[in-house]
Amino acid sequence: MKSLLPLIVAAPLFALAACNSQPSQPEVVDTNPDPMANILANRAPVELPPAIKADKTFRCKDQSLAFVTFFQGDKQANVRLKQGDTPVKLTAPAAGEPLTAEGGWKLTGDEKNITLTTPKKAAQTCHV
């Protein structure tokens, strides 16, 4: 009886080993080509948005606040006049030029001092 026990245990293992006798090639389940493959391969590269350079709160000459987010490349800034407002995106065609937006927005300066023109106010200086 003791000599039959190893044979009883080993017999199913040999049977399972024989089932997997095919070479280990990956099985192709879906042979449909991607219909967008050519379009995606030939499209223009995507330009990522710039990273945030600085996020500053400025006190202006009339004692109002301006919340400005500067972005890398110095061609974009977001301006909010009140905490929680939707920001206005100001852009420039090249670094160093004034940042502008529709409606009369204009911003010049850096992370320490700016001159800000809004649709409701004339140009005024603001500092950190």
N, CA, C and O atoms as a MOPAC input file, in Angstrom:
PM7 MOZYME 1SCF
protein

 N      0.80300 1    -1.18200 1     0.00000 1
 C      0.00000 1     0.00000 1     0.00000 1
 C      0.86400 1     1.27100 1     0.00000 1
 O      0.55200 1     2.23400 1    -0.70100 1
 N      1.92900 1     1.27000 1     0.77400 1
 C      2.80100 1     2.42700 1     0.83100 1
 C      3.48200 1     2.67800 1    -0.50800 1
 O      3.77000 1     3.83100 1    -0.82800 1
 N      3.74400 1     1.67500 1    -1.28000 1
 C      4.41800 1     1.86100 1    -2.55700 1
 C      3.47500 1     2.38000 1    -3.63900 1
 O      3.94400 1     2.92600 1    -4.63800 1
 N      2.16000 1     2.22900 1    -3.47500 1
 C      1.20500 1     2.71900 1    -4.46100 1
 C      0.90900 1     4.21900 1    -4.29200 1
 O      0.53000 1     4.88700 1    -5.25400 1
 N      1.07800 1     4.73600 1    -3.09400 1
 C      0.76400 1     6.14000 1    -2.82300 1
 C      1.57100 1     7.10000 1    -3.70800 1
 O      0.96800 1     8.01400 1    -4.27000 1
 N      2.87600 1     6.95600 1    -3.86700 1
 C      3.61300 1     7.87300 1    -4.74900 1
 C      3.14500 1     7.77200 1    -6.19600 1
 O      3.13200 1     8.77700 1    -6.90500 1
 N      2.76400 1     6.58600 1    -6.64600 1
 C      2.29300 1     6.44600 1    -8.01800 1
 C      0.95100 1     7.13000 1    -8.22000 1
 O      0.70400 1     7.71500 1    -9.27500 1
 N      0.08100 1     7.06300 1    -7.21500 1
 C     -1.23200 1     7.69800 1    -7.31600 1
 C     -1.08800 1     9.22300 1    -7.36400 1
 O     -1.81600 1     9.89200 1    -8.09800 1
 N     -0.16900 1     9.76300 1    -6.59600 1
 C      0.05800 1    11.21500 1    -6.57000 1
 C      0.77100 1    11.67000 1    -7.83500 1
 O      0.46000 1    12.74400 1    -8.35100 1
 N      1.70700 1    10.89800 1    -8.34600 1
 C      2.51600 1    11.29500 1    -9.49900 1
 C      1.76200 1    11.16200 1   -10.81000 1
 O      2.07100 1    11.90200 1   -11.74400 1
 N      0.80100 1    10.27500 1   -10.93700 1
 C      0.11000 1    10.03800 1   -12.21000 1
 C     -0.59500 1    11.29400 1   -12.72800 1
 O     -0.42900 1    11.60700 1   -13.90700 1
 N     -1.37700 1    12.04200 1   -11.92300 1
 C     -2.01200 1    13.26400 1   -12.46300 1
 C     -0.99900 1    14.34100 1   -12.84100 1
 O     -1.23700 1    15.11300 1   -13.77000 1
 N      0.13300 1    14.40100 1   -12.12800 1
 C      1.15300 1    15.39800 1   -12.47000 1
 C      1.77000 1    15.11300 1   -13.82300 1
 O      2.02200 1    16.04500 1   -14.58700 1
 N      2.01900 1    13.86800 1   -14.13700 1
 C      2.55100 1    13.51500 1   -15.45300 1
 C      1.53700 1    13.84500 1   -16.54000 1
 O      1.91800 1    14.30100 1   -17.61800 1
 N      0.27100 1    13.62500 1   -16.28000 1
 C     -0.76900 1    13.91100 1   -17.26200 1
 C     -0.86200 1    15.41800 1   -17.53000 1
 O     -1.03100 1    15.83600 1   -18.67500 1
 N     -0.75300 1    16.22700 1   -16.47800 1
 C     -0.79300 1    17.67700 1   -16.65700 1
 C      0.44100 1    18.18100 1   -17.39100 1
 O      0.33800 1    19.10600 1   -18.19700 1
 N      1.56900 1    17.61400 1   -17.13700 1
 C      2.79400 1    18.01800 1   -17.81000 1
 C      2.72100 1    17.71500 1   -19.29200 1
 O      3.25000 1    18.48100 1   -20.09800 1
 N      2.09400 1    16.64400 1   -19.66800 1
 C      1.97200 1    16.27200 1   -21.07200 1
 C      1.02000 1    17.21300 1   -21.80700 1
 O      1.17000 1    17.37500 1   -23.01800 1
 N      0.05500 1    17.83800 1   -21.14500 1
 C     -0.90300 1    18.73500 1   -21.78800 1
 C     -0.23300 1    20.00400 1   -22.30700 1
 O     -0.66400 1    20.55200 1   -23.32100 1
 N      0.78000 1    20.46600 1   -21.65300 1
 C      1.43700 1    21.70900 1   -22.02400 1
 C      2.70800 1    21.43200 1   -22.82800 1
 O      3.76900 1    21.97700 1   -22.52200 1
 N      2.60400 1    20.60200 1   -23.83900 1
 C      3.78700 1    20.23400 1   -24.61300 1
 C      4.01100 1    21.15200 1   -25.80000 1
 O      5.00600 1    20.98200 1   -26.50500 1
 N      3.12700 1    22.12800 1   -26.06000 1
 C      3.29400 1    23.04800 1   -27.17400 1
 C      4.31900 1    24.11900 1   -26.79500 1
 O      4.47600 1    24.44200 1   -25.61800 1
 N      5.01600 1    24.67000 1   -27.79600 1
 C      5.96100 1    25.74900 1   -27.48500 1
 C      5.21000 1    26.95700 1   -26.93300 1
 O      4.04900 1    27.17800 1   -27.27800 1
 N      5.85600 1    27.72400 1   -26.09500 1
 C      5.18500 1    28.84300 1   -25.42400 1
 C      5.16100 1    30.07200 1   -26.34100 1
 O      5.96000 1    30.99200 1   -26.16700 1
 N      4.25800 1    30.08500 1   -27.30100 1
 C      4.03600 1    31.22000 1   -28.18400 1
 C      2.80800 1    31.97100 1   -27.68600 1
 O      1.84400 1    31.34600 1   -27.24500 1
 N      2.82400 1    33.29600 1   -27.74900 1
 C      1.64000 1    34.03000 1   -27.30900 1
 C      0.46300 1    33.74900 1   -28.24000 1
 O      0.62300 1    33.62300 1   -29.45400 1
 N     -0.68600 1    33.65600 1   -27.65800 1
 C     -1.89200 1    33.38300 1   -28.42700 1
 C     -2.49700 1    34.70600 1   -28.87500 1
 O     -2.74700 1    35.58900 1   -28.05400 1
 N     -2.73400 1    34.84500 1   -30.18300 1
 C     -3.33900 1    36.04200 1   -30.73800 1
 C     -4.84300 1    35.90200 1   -30.62900 1
 O     -5.44300 1    35.01700 1   -31.23900 1
 N     -5.44200 1    36.77200 1   -29.85400 1
 C     -6.87100 1    36.68300 1   -29.61400 1
 C     -7.64300 1    37.57500 1   -30.58900 1
 O     -8.70100 1    37.17900 1   -31.07800 1
 N     -7.12200 1    38.78100 1   -30.87900 1
 C     -7.81800 1    39.72900 1   -31.74000 1
 C     -6.91500 1    40.08400 1   -32.90800 1
 O     -5.82000 1    40.60600 1   -32.70000 1
 N     -7.34200 1    39.81800 1   -34.10700 1
 C     -6.53400 1    40.10600 1   -35.29200 1
 C     -6.99600 1    41.37000 1   -35.99600 1
 O     -6.48400 1    41.67700 1   -37.07300 1
 N     -7.94000 1    42.11600 1   -35.43800 1
 C     -8.43100 1    43.35000 1   -36.05300 1
 C     -7.37900 1    44.43900 1   -35.94100 1
 O     -6.90000 1    44.70600 1   -34.83900 1
 N     -7.00000 1    45.08100 1   -37.04900 1
 C     -6.03500 1    46.17300 1   -36.95600 1
 C     -6.68300 1    47.42000 1   -36.36200 1
 O     -7.89800 1    47.60200 1   -36.44700 1
 N     -5.87400 1    48.26100 1   -35.77100 1
 C     -6.36100 1    49.50200 1   -35.18600 1
 C     -6.71300 1    50.47000 1   -36.32100 1
 O     -5.82500 1    50.82900 1   -37.09400 1
 N     -7.97000 1    50.90700 1   -36.45300 1
 C     -8.33300 1    51.79600 1   -37.55100 1
 C     -7.71700 1    53.19700 1   -37.42900 1
 O     -7.63500 1    53.91800 1   -38.42400 1
 N     -7.28700 1    53.58900 1   -36.23000 1
 C     -6.69700 1    54.91200 1   -36.02100 1
 C     -5.17100 1    54.89600 1   -36.03900 1
 O     -4.55300 1    55.93900 1   -35.82900 1
 N     -4.54500 1    53.74300 1   -36.28300 1
 C     -3.08400 1    53.63200 1   -36.18900 1
 C     -2.37600 1    54.60000 1   -37.11600 1
 O     -1.44600 1    55.27800 1   -36.68100 1
 N     -2.77600 1    54.69300 1   -38.37300 1
 C     -2.10700 1    55.59600 1   -39.32000 1
 C     -2.34800 1    57.05200 1   -38.97400 1
 O     -1.43700 1    57.87200 1   -39.09100 1
 N     -3.54700 1    57.38800 1   -38.55200 1
 C     -3.86300 1    58.77400 1   -38.19900 1
 C     -3.04100 1    59.20800 1   -36.98700 1
 O     -2.49000 1    60.30900 1   -36.97500 1
 N     -2.95400 1    58.35500 1   -35.97500 1
 C     -2.19500 1    58.69200 1   -34.77100 1
 C     -0.69700 1    58.77100 1   -35.04700 1
 O     -0.00100 1    59.60100 1   -34.46300 1
 N     -0.20000 1    57.91700 1   -35.92700 1
 C      1.23300 1    57.91800 1   -36.23100 1
 C      1.64800 1    59.15500 1   -37.02100 1
 O      2.80000 1    59.57900 1   -36.93100 1
 N      0.73700 1    59.74000 1   -37.78900 1
 C      1.09100 1    60.86000 1   -38.66900 1
 C      0.64900 1    62.22000 1   -38.15500 1
 O      0.81800 1    63.21200 1   -38.86300 1
 N      0.09400 1    62.30900 1   -36.95900 1
 C     -0.35400 1    63.60200 1   -36.47000 1
 C      0.81200 1    64.41600 1   -35.90500 1
 O      1.88400 1    63.88600 1   -35.61100 1
 N      0.57200 1    65.68800 1   -35.76700 1
 C      1.60100 1    66.59600 1   -35.25400 1
 C      1.85900 1    66.30100 1   -33.77800 1
 O      0.96400 1    65.83800 1   -33.07100 1
 N      3.07800 1    66.56800 1   -33.31200 1
 C      3.36300 1    66.33800 1   -31.89100 1
 C      2.52700 1    67.27000 1   -31.01400 1
 O      2.20200 1    68.39000 1   -31.40900 1
 N      2.19200 1    66.79800 1   -29.83800 1
 C      1.38200 1    67.56500 1   -28.89500 1
 C      2.29600 1    68.41900 1   -28.03100 1
 O      3.29600 1    67.93600 1   -27.49900 1
 N      1.94300 1    69.69500 1   -27.89600 1
 C      2.72300 1    70.58900 1   -27.02900 1
 C      2.06100 1    70.63900 1   -25.66800 1
 O      0.88700 1    70.99200 1   -25.55300 1
 N      2.80500 1    70.29000 1   -24.64400 1
 C      2.28100 1    70.30200 1   -23.28700 1
 C      2.14500 1    71.73500 1   -22.78400 1
 O      2.90500 1    72.60600 1   -23.20800 1
 N      1.20500 1    71.99700 1   -21.89900 1
 C      1.10500 1    73.35100 1   -21.33400 1
 C      2.33300 1    73.64300 1   -20.48100 1
 O      2.95400 1    72.72500 1   -19.94600 1
 N      2.68000 1    74.91700 1   -20.35500 1
 C      3.86700 1    75.24600 1   -19.56100 1
 C      3.65500 1    74.96100 1   -18.07300 1
 O      2.53000 1    74.96100 1   -17.57400 1
 N      4.75700 1    74.72300 1   -17.39300 1
 C      4.72400 1    74.48900 1   -15.95100 1
 C      4.60400 1    75.83000 1   -15.21500 1
 O      5.00700 1    76.87100 1   -15.73300 1
 N      4.05600 1    75.78800 1   -14.02100 1
 C      3.91700 1    77.00000 1   -13.21400 1
 C      5.29700 1    77.42600 1   -12.71400 1
 O      6.05200 1    76.63000 1   -12.15500 1
 N      5.59500 1    78.68700 1   -12.93000 1
 C      6.87200 1    79.25600 1   -12.50200 1
 C      6.73900 1    79.89000 1   -11.11300 1
 O      7.59400 1    79.69600 1   -10.25000 1
 N      5.65900 1    80.64800 1   -10.91100 1
 C      5.43100 1    81.31000 1    -9.62100 1
 C      3.94900 1    81.64600 1    -9.48700 1
 O      3.26400 1    81.90200 1   -10.47700 1
 N      3.47600 1    81.64100 1    -8.26300 1
 C      2.09600 1    82.00000 1    -7.95200 1
 C      2.16300 1    83.08700 1    -6.88000 1
 O      2.50100 1    82.80600 1    -5.73000 1
 N      1.84300 1    84.32500 1    -7.25600 1
 C      2.06500 1    85.47600 1    -6.36600 1
 C      0.78300 1    86.27100 1    -6.12900 1
 O     -0.11300 1    86.30900 1    -6.97300 1
 N      0.72200 1    86.89900 1    -4.96700 1
 C     -0.33800 1    87.84000 1    -4.64300 1
 C      0.29100 1    89.23100 1    -4.59600 1
 O      1.25300 1    89.46200 1    -3.86400 1
 N     -0.26100 1    90.15200 1    -5.38200 1
 C      0.27800 1    91.50900 1    -5.47700 1
 C     -0.68300 1    92.49900 1    -4.82200 1
 O     -1.90200 1    92.35000 1    -4.90500 1
 N     -0.10900 1    93.51700 1    -4.16800 1
 C     -0.87800 1    94.64200 1    -3.63800 1
 C     -0.65800 1    95.79000 1    -4.60900 1
 O      0.47900 1    96.18400 1    -4.86900 1
 N     -1.74900 1    96.32400 1    -5.14200 1
 C     -1.65600 1    97.38700 1    -6.13300 1
 C     -1.72800 1    98.77000 1    -5.47400 1
 O     -2.02200 1    98.89300 1    -4.28500 1
 N     -1.45300 1    99.79900 1    -6.27100 1
 C     -1.38300 1   101.16500 1    -5.76700 1
 C     -2.69900 1   101.61800 1    -5.11900 1
 O     -2.68200 1   102.39400 1    -4.16300 1
 N     -3.85600 1   101.12900 1    -5.64400 1
 C     -5.15000 1   101.51400 1    -5.07100 1
 C     -5.57800 1   100.58500 1    -3.92800 1
 O     -6.74700 1   100.58500 1    -3.54000 1
 N     -4.66300 1    99.81100 1    -3.39800 1
 C     -4.85200 1    98.87200 1    -2.28700 1
 C     -5.67900 1    97.62800 1    -2.65500 1
 O     -6.09400 1    96.88800 1    -1.76400 1
 N     -5.92000 1    97.39200 1    -3.92300 1
 C     -6.59400 1    96.16500 1    -4.35000 1
 C     -5.55600 1    95.04800 1    -4.49500 1
 O     -4.35200 1    95.30100 1    -4.52400 1
 N     -6.04100 1    93.82600 1    -4.58300 1
 C     -5.15800 1    92.67200 1    -4.74200 1
 C     -5.26400 1    92.11500 1    -6.15700 1
 O     -6.30500 1    92.21100 1    -6.80700 1
 N     -4.17000 1    91.53600 1    -6.61200 1
 C     -4.14300 1    90.82000 1    -7.88500 1
 C     -3.41800 1    89.50400 1    -7.63800 1
 O     -2.30600 1    89.48300 1    -7.11000 1
 N     -4.06000 1    88.41300 1    -8.02300 1
 C     -3.48300 1    87.07800 1    -7.85200 1
 C     -2.98600 1    86.62100 1    -9.22400 1
 O     -3.78400 1    86.40900 1   -10.13800 1
 N     -1.67000 1    86.47000 1    -9.36500 1
 C     -1.07400 1    86.17800 1   -10.67100 1
 C     -0.29700 1    84.86700 1   -10.61000 1
 O      0.50000 1    84.64000 1    -9.70000 1
 N     -0.54800 1    84.01300 1   -11.59700 1
 C      0.21200 1    82.77600 1   -11.76300 1
 C      1.06500 1    82.93500 1   -13.00900 1
 O      0.54000 1    83.07700 1   -14.11300 1
 N      2.39400 1    82.91100 1   -12.83000 1
 C      3.32900 1    83.01500 1   -13.93900 1
 C      3.70700 1    81.60500 1   -14.40000 1
 O      3.80900 1    80.68700 1   -13.58600 1
 N      3.91400 1    81.44200 1   -15.70600 1
 C      4.26300 1    80.13800 1   -16.27000 1
 C      5.64600 1    80.18400 1   -16.91100 1
 O      6.11200 1    81.24300 1   -17.32900 1
 N      6.29500 1    79.02400 1   -16.98200 1
 C      7.61200 1    78.90200 1   -17.60000 1
 C      7.54900 1    79.40200 1   -19.04400 1
 O      6.53400 1    79.23300 1   -19.72000 1
 N      8.62400 1    80.00800 1   -19.50700 1
 C      8.68400 1    80.53300 1   -20.86300 1
 C      8.31200 1    81.99900 1   -20.94700 1
 O      8.55200 1    82.63900 1   -21.97000 1
 N      7.73200 1    82.54000 1   -19.88900 1
 C      7.37400 1    83.96100 1   -19.80900 1
 C      6.47000 1    84.42700 1   -20.95300 1
 O      6.55400 1    85.57500 1   -21.38800 1
 N      5.60400 1    83.52800 1   -21.43800 1
 C      4.65600 1    83.90200 1   -22.49000 1
 C      3.20400 1    83.72100 1   -22.05400 1
 O      2.29100 1    83.87800 1   -22.86500 1
 N      2.98100 1    83.39000 1   -20.77700 1
 C      1.61900 1    83.18400 1   -20.29000 1
 C      1.54500 1    83.48800 1   -18.80000 1
 O      2.47800 1    83.21800 1   -18.04400 1
 N      0.40100 1    84.06100 1   -18.39500 1
 C      0.09900 1    84.29500 1   -16.98400 1
 C     -1.41600 1    84.25000 1   -16.81600 1
 O     -2.16200 1    84.61200 1   -17.72600 1
 N     -1.85600 1    83.80800 1   -15.66200 1
 C     -3.26800 1    83.82600 1   -15.30600 1
 C     -3.45500 1    84.86800 1   -14.21600 1
 O     -2.69000 1    84.90300 1   -13.25200 1
 N     -4.46900 1    85.72100 1   -14.36100 1
 C     -4.72000 1    86.79700 1   -13.40000 1
 C     -6.13500 1    86.65700 1   -12.84600 1
 O     -7.09200 1    86.43800 1   -13.58900 1
 N     -6.24600 1    86.78800 1   -11.52000 1
 C     -7.54000 1    86.84200 1   -10.83000 1
 C     -7.53300 1    88.08500 1    -9.96800 1
 O     -6.52800 1    88.39800 1    -9.33000 1
 N     -8.65400 1    88.79800 1    -9.94300 1
 C     -8.74900 1    89.99400 1    -9.11300 1
 C     -9.36500 1    89.70600 1    -7.76000 1
 O     -9.25300 1    90.51800 1    -6.84200 1
 N    -10.02000 1    88.55200 1    -7.62200 1
 C    -10.58100 1    88.12100 1    -6.34700 1
 C    -10.26300 1    86.64400 1    -6.15600 1
 O    -10.22200 1    85.88000 1    -7.12000 1
 N    -10.04200 1    86.25400 1    -4.92500 1
 C     -9.78600 1    84.84400 1    -4.59600 1
 C    -10.98100 1    84.00000 1    -5.04600 1
 O    -12.12200 1    84.31000 1    -4.70200 1
 N    -10.73100 1    82.94700 1    -5.80500 1
 C    -11.79600 1    82.05700 1    -6.24100 1
 C    -12.41500 1    82.42900 1    -7.57400 1
 O    -13.19300 1    81.64500 1    -8.11700 1
 N    -12.09700 1    83.61100 1    -8.13100 1
 C    -12.60500 1    83.98100 1    -9.45100 1
 C    -11.99700 1    83.10100 1   -10.53600 1
 O    -10.95400 1    82.48000 1   -10.33300 1
 N    -12.64700 1    83.05600 1   -11.66600 1
 C    -12.08400 1    82.36500 1   -12.82100 1
 C    -10.91300 1    83.19900 1   -13.33600 1
 O    -11.06400 1    84.40400 1   -13.53700 1
 N     -9.74600 1    82.58300 1   -13.55500 1
 C     -8.59600 1    83.36700 1   -14.00300 1
 C     -8.73500 1    83.80500 1   -15.46200 1
 O     -9.36700 1    83.13800 1   -16.28100 1
 N     -8.12400 1    84.94400 1   -15.75000 1
 C     -8.03400 1    85.44800 1   -17.12100 1
 C     -6.65500 1    85.06600 1   -17.63600 1
 O     -5.64500 1    85.37500 1   -17.00500 1
 N     -6.61100 1    84.39300 1   -18.78600 1
 C     -5.34400 1    83.93900 1   -19.37100 1
 C     -4.78200 1    85.04400 1   -20.26200 1
 O     -5.39200 1    85.42800 1   -21.26000 1
 N     -3.60400 1    85.55000 1   -19.88300 1
 C     -2.90900 1    86.56200 1   -20.66300 1
 C     -1.73200 1    85.89900 1   -21.36300 1
 O     -1.00200 1    85.12300 1   -20.74600 1
 N     -1.54200 1    86.19400 1   -22.63500 1
 C     -0.46100 1    85.57200 1   -23.40100 1
 C      0.32500 1    86.63500 1   -24.15400 1
 O     -0.14000 1    87.75600 1   -24.36100 1
 N      1.53100 1    86.24800 1   -24.55400 1
 C      2.39600 1    87.10500 1   -25.35800 1
 C      2.97500 1    86.26400 1   -26.49600 1
 O      3.20500 1    85.06800 1   -26.32100 1
 N      3.21300 1    86.87200 1   -27.65600 1
 C      3.78400 1    86.10600 1   -28.76000 1
 C      5.22300 1    85.66900 1   -28.50500 1
 O      5.66500 1    84.65200 1   -29.04000 1
 N      5.95800 1    86.42800 1   -27.69100 1
 C      7.34300 1    86.08000 1   -27.37300 1
 C      7.64800 1    86.49800 1   -25.94300 1
 O      6.99700 1    87.38500 1   -25.39100 1
 N      8.63300 1    85.85600 1   -25.35600 1
 C      9.03200 1    86.18700 1   -23.98500 1
 C      9.53800 1    87.62100 1   -23.92300 1
 O     10.24700 1    88.07700 1   -24.82000 1
 N      9.17200 1    88.32400 1   -22.86500 1
 C      9.60300 1    89.70100 1   -22.68000 1
 C      8.61500 1    90.72500 1   -23.20300 1
 O      8.70500 1    91.90000 1   -22.84600 1
 N      7.67300 1    90.31200 1   -24.03800 1
 C      6.65400 1    91.22900 1   -24.54100 1
 C      5.49600 1    91.29300 1   -23.54800 1
 O      5.33400 1    90.38000 1   -22.73700 1
 N      4.67900 1    92.36400 1   -23.59500 1
 C      3.54400 1    92.47000 1   -22.66500 1
 C      2.55900 1    91.31600 1   -22.85500 1
 O      2.28700 1    90.89400 1   -23.97900 1
 N      2.03800 1    90.82400 1   -21.75300 1
 C      1.01400 1    89.78100 1   -21.78100 1
 C     -0.33200 1    90.46800 1   -21.92300 1
 O     -0.62700 1    91.41200 1   -21.19000 1
 N     -1.14800 1    90.00700 1   -22.85200 1
 C     -2.42300 1    90.66000 1   -23.10900 1
 C     -3.54700 1    89.63500 1   -23.22700 1
 O     -3.31000 1    88.44600 1   -23.43800 1
 N     -4.77500 1    90.12700 1   -23.08600 1
 C     -5.98300 1    89.32500 1   -23.29300 1
 C     -7.06600 1    90.24300 1   -23.81300 1
 O     -6.95800 1    91.46300 1   -23.68900 1
 N     -8.11000 1    89.67500 1   -24.39300 1
 C     -9.22200 1    90.45800 1   -24.92100 1
 C     -9.88500 1    91.26600 1   -23.81700 1
 O     -9.92700 1    90.84900 1   -22.65900 1
 N    -10.39400 1    92.41100 1   -24.19200 1
 C    -11.12300 1    93.23200 1   -23.23800 1
 C    -10.28300 1    94.31700 1   -22.59900 1
 O    -10.79300 1    95.06600 1   -21.76600 1
 N     -9.02200 1    94.43000 1   -22.95400 1
 C     -8.18100 1    95.49000 1   -22.40400 1
 C     -7.23800 1    95.05800 1   -21.29200 1
 O     -6.71400 1    95.91100 1   -20.57600 1
 N     -7.00700 1    93.76500 1   -21.12700 1
 C     -6.06700 1    93.27400 1   -20.11300 1
 C     -4.63900 1    93.41700 1   -20.63900 1
 O     -4.36300 1    93.13600 1   -21.80500 1
 N     -3.73300 1    93.86100 1   -19.75500 1
 C     -2.31100 1    93.96500 1   -20.11000 1
 C     -1.49600 1    93.84000 1   -18.83300 1
 O     -1.82600 1    94.43900 1   -17.80900 1
 N     -0.42400 1    93.05100 1   -18.90700 1
 C      0.44300 1    92.84900 1   -17.75000 1
 C      1.88600 1    92.89700 1   -18.21400 1
 O      2.26000 1    92.24100 1   -19.18600 1
 N      2.69500 1    93.68000 1   -17.51000 1
 C      4.14100 1    93.70400 1   -17.72400 1
 C      4.81300 1    93.58100 1   -16.37000 1
 O      4.21800 1    93.90700 1   -15.34300 1
 N      6.04900 1    93.11000 1   -16.36700 1
 C      6.80500 1    92.99600 1   -15.12900 1
 C      7.24900 1    91.57700 1   -14.85700 1
 O      7.30000 1    90.73700 1   -15.75600 1
 N      7.57300 1    91.32200 1   -13.58200 1
 C      8.08800 1    90.00900 1   -13.18700 1
 C      7.40900 1    89.55600 1   -11.90200 1
 O      6.35900 1    90.08200 1   -11.53400 1
 N      8.00600 1    88.57900 1   -11.21500 1
 C      7.39800 1    88.00800 1   -10.00800 1
 C      7.45000 1    88.93000 1    -8.79200 1
 O      6.89000 1    88.59000 1    -7.75000 1
 N      8.10900 1    90.09000 1    -8.89500 1
 C      8.21300 1    91.00700 1    -7.75700 1
 C      7.39700 1    92.28200 1    -7.95700 1
 O      6.77900 1    92.77700 1    -7.01500 1
 N      7.39200 1    92.81200 1    -9.17000 1
 C      6.67300 1    94.04800 1    -9.48400 1
 C      6.01400 1    93.90900 1   -10.84500 1
 O      6.62700 1    93.42600 1   -11.79800 1
 N      4.75100 1    94.33900 1   -10.92700 1
 C      4.04300 1    94.29100 1   -12.20700 1
 C      3.32800 1    95.60900 1   -12.44000 1
 O      3.11000 1    96.38600 1   -11.51000 1
 N      2.96800 1    95.84900 1   -13.68800 1
 C      2.05200 1    96.91000 1   -14.05900 1
 C      0.87400 1    96.20800 1   -14.70100 1
 O      1.03600 1    95.48900 1   -15.68700 1
 N     -0.32000 1    96.41300 1   -14.14100 1
 C     -1.51600 1    95.70000 1   -14.56800 1
 C     -2.58100 1    96.68000 1   -15.03800 1
 O     -2.92500 1    97.63400 1   -14.34100 1
 N     -3.09500 1    96.42100 1   -16.24200 1
 C     -4.21600 1    97.16900 1   -16.79200 1
 C     -5.37200 1    96.20200 1   -16.93900 1
 O     -5.21300 1    95.13200 1   -17.52700 1
 N     -6.54500 1    96.56200 1   -16.40900 1
 C     -7.73500 1    95.72400 1   -16.51600 1
 C     -8.81700 1    96.49300 1   -17.26700 1
 O     -8.68300 1    97.70100 1   -17.46500 1
 N     -9.88000 1    95.82300 1   -17.68600 1
 C    -10.94700 1    96.53700 1   -18.39900 1
 C    -11.59800 1    97.64900 1   -17.56100 1
 O    -12.12900 1    98.60900 1   -18.11800 1
 N    -11.56000 1    97.52500 1   -16.23800 1
 C    -12.23300 1    98.50200 1   -15.36800 1
 C    -11.28500 1    99.52300 1   -14.74900 1
 O    -11.73400 1   100.51500 1   -14.17500 1
 N     -9.96200 1    99.28900 1   -14.86000 1
 C     -8.99800 1   100.18800 1   -14.22200 1
 C     -7.85500 1   100.49400 1   -15.17600 1
 O     -7.46700 1    99.66300 1   -15.99700 1
 N     -7.32300 1   101.71400 1   -15.04800 1
 C     -6.16500 1   102.10400 1   -15.81900 1
 C     -4.92700 1   101.39300 1   -15.29400 1
 O     -4.99000 1   100.72100 1   -14.26500 1
 N     -3.82600 1   101.53100 1   -15.97600 1
 C     -2.57700 1   100.87100 1   -15.57200 1
 C     -2.17300 1   101.33400 1   -14.19000 1
 O     -2.18700 1   102.52700 1   -13.88800 1
 N     -1.81000 1   100.37000 1   -13.35200 1
 C     -1.32000 1   100.69300 1   -12.00200 1
 C     -0.21600 1    99.70400 1   -11.63100 1
 O     -0.20000 1    98.56100 1   -12.08600 1
 N      0.69000 1   100.16900 1   -10.80500 1
 C      1.79000 1    99.33500 1   -10.37200 1
 C      1.36100 1    98.49400 1    -9.16300 1
 O      0.57600 1    98.93600 1    -8.32400 1
 N      1.89400 1    97.28100 1    -9.10100 1
 C      1.60400 1    96.37500 1    -7.99700 1
 C      2.90100 1    95.70400 1    -7.58800 1
 O      3.78000 1    95.47000 1    -8.41700 1
 N      3.01500 1    95.39700 1    -6.30600 1
 C      4.21800 1    94.71900 1    -5.81200 1
 C      3.82800 1    93.61900 1    -4.84200 1
 O      2.71000 1    93.58500 1    -4.32700 1
 N      4.78800 1    92.70700 1    -4.60100 1
 C      4.54900 1    91.56800 1    -3.71500 1
 C      4.48700 1    92.04400 1    -2.29300 1
 O      4.29200 1    91.24100 1    -1.38000 1

